[in-house]
Amino acid sequence: MMLVSIKDINLILPEIALLITGIIVVLVDAYNRRRGNYLNILSAIGIALAAYLNFKLYGDHGNAFGSLIYRDKLAYFGNYLFIFCAFITCFYARDYLVKEDRDYGEFYALVLFATLSMMFVASSASLLMFFLSLEVVSICLYALSGFIRERATCVESALKYLILGAFSASFSVLGMAIIYYVVGSLDVFVIASSQFNLFLGVGLILFAVSIFFKLSAAPFHIWAPDVYQGAPAPVTGFMMTAAKAAIFLFIVRFFMISLGVSNVWLYVIMFVSVVSMVVGNFSAIRQMDVKRLLAYSSIAHAGYAMVAIASGTKYGQVATIFYAVAYCLMNLGAFAVISVLAGEGEKHISLEDLQGAAVEHPVLSAALAVFLFSLAGMPGTIGFVGKFYAFAAAIKAGLYGLVVFALINSAIAAYYYLKVIYYMYMREQKISLNAKMGVATGIAVLILVVAVIQSGLLPGYLFNFAMMSLP
């Protein structure tokens, strides 16, 4: 029987703060619905409290709840990242929700519940804990994807995500069953110390299928374009960033730190990386819908991150963490801008709709251009530095062919990012977008623009912080 101690409770105080905040938000909204509650401010206060508690606990390490959770600097680093993503999402989403007449407390509560579950994902010391936490995240994202029920594309997005997500979960269960049969435990450290054999390898690969699915890495990406396109823009930005970052941190902990890189795992990662880059980039080239273009772009970025993972070195671990942060900043910013430019009902989301947008909305267009330049890996942005570290890790590991392939794909990707900028700046305006950016969205976009440029020009602070988070 597992006994819960005071230390166990103390180690999850940030999660408890988010849980209580989410419950309070729902209760306040139920009592005073649709009367200008500013529930995003209430959510931001709870998120700030969670960040403070995470800061106070930063030096406390150890197992909790019968070794289901392991708290170390990597877990606390991840908490900061998820808290930041949740803060930005809750802060700018209100303008979008008010525009859509859906400013309900359930949205903020679901974001908070998903965030605390992501914290458990990144600090899981057991495959079972990882699986349960990831499924809670997925349930929250299913609901958020279909949050605007009157919009058919949202309902379709949620349904597709639910059905395919349930299917992918079956691979996790099967993989865990095989691993438990071979090892007799689902503890990541026990698995890491076990002798590798064929059955264990099969179990790990089956378990990895579910991970690749959640990362929308090819060839397990089929759900991503439709789901990302149909979900509300703030939801797409959140599920594209924080949820993937949580999985990348777990990969760093489990597959890179605990297991190391066996030949089988190395080949699997390299195969998924190559296929993801090819499928993501060549599919994005043909897209005229901006959200769908960024959805395929996210598949390619999963491939770039796996270049660092394939190195299997500590430098590769740091590069993976850095890339996860860069990916979050770039895509959160892009979707914050898109949530404004798309207008009510997201009717203006195609490249043709954005023609000449720079004339009518120069500030928004400039911000989107910054994020797109960063996604393309232009120097002076965090995207360039993230790719530099990822590719440098692979070069140090002798993976020259993989790096050359990644560089070629990065050059291909620059075409479709620059295509969006070309439409905004070089084409004649066809329609008036009539987009209005609220104060909250403006502040969120400004924070992200500064972060993307500052971390691109002075990446040492973030890199050193990521390095200190590793054991």
Buried (B, 14 or more C-beta within 10 A) or exposed (E): EEEEEEEBEBBBBBBBBBBBBBBBBBEBBEEEEEEEBEBBEBBBEBBBBBBBBBEEBBEBBEBBBBBBBBBBBBBBBBBBBBBBBBBBBBBBBBBBBBBBEBBBBBBBBBBBBBBBBBBBBBBBBBBBBBBBBBBBBBBBBBBBBBBBEEBEBBBBBBBBBBEBBEEBBEBBEBBBBBBBEBBEBBBBBBBBEBEBEEEBBBBBBBBBBBBBBBBBBBEBBBBBBBBBBBBBBBBBBBBBBBBBBBBBBBBBBBBBBBBEBBEBBBEBBBBBBBBBBBBBBBBBEEBEBBBBBBBBBBBBBBBBBBBBBBBBBBBBBBBBBBBBBBBBBBBBBBBBBBBBBBBEEBEBBBBEBBBBBBEBBEEBBBBBBBBBBBBBBBEBBBBBBBBBBBBBBBBEBEBEEBBEBBBEBBEBBBEBBBBBBEBBBEBEBEBEBEBEBBEBBBEBBEBBBEBBBBBBEEBEEBBEBBBEBBE
